[in-house]
Every structure is written in C-alpha cells, then in structure tokens.
Amino acid sequence: MPDERAARWALVRVTAEAAGRDPGVLEYTRWGSIEMSVEQVERYAAEGVTRVVVSATSADPAEQRDQLSAFAERFAPGGRASGPRVSSA
C-alpha cells in the first residue's frame, strides 16, 4: 500500500504542476495512531506527509487531554521529532 500511496501522491503533484499550480504548497494529511513512534512520523514525513491527525483512545476527558498532551510533547516544534504537523480529531 505505501507504493500505491506514493504513486497517487506523485500523480497529485504532477497534476498540480500541469495545471500551473505549485505542488510545493500542497498539504498531505494522513490519519495516525496516538501511539505513533517518532520513527513512524518521520517515515510519514519522508513520504511527503505534512499533517497527521490522531484521536485519543480514552472516553474520559481528562485522560484524553493527557494522551493528546503527551503526543503533542513528543512532536512539538523544536522537540525530538521533526516532520509533519500533528492534529487531534
């Protein structure tokens, strides 16, 4: 499946360029797991992903906040990982 995604993303970029658009400004969003590792996020970034959306797994609002905060700290700008922007759903 990663090869298929790469081919589709390449087609998006070529199509944008053919239409006179700058493919460098396109955003590529992928869903991910709240437990994603730094390596997984870096792999997404290498594939051209610019945003990763995650959801907390707990039903408890306080635990959701803790899960999302821990995730954000792992991938905060200037932190350990660099790569796509991360968002919560």
Secondary structure, 3 states (H helix, E strand, C coil): CHHHHHHHHHHHHHHHHHCCCCHHHCCCEEECCCCCCHHHHHHHHHCCCCEEEECCCCCCHHHHHHHHHHHHHHCCCCCCCCCCEEEEC
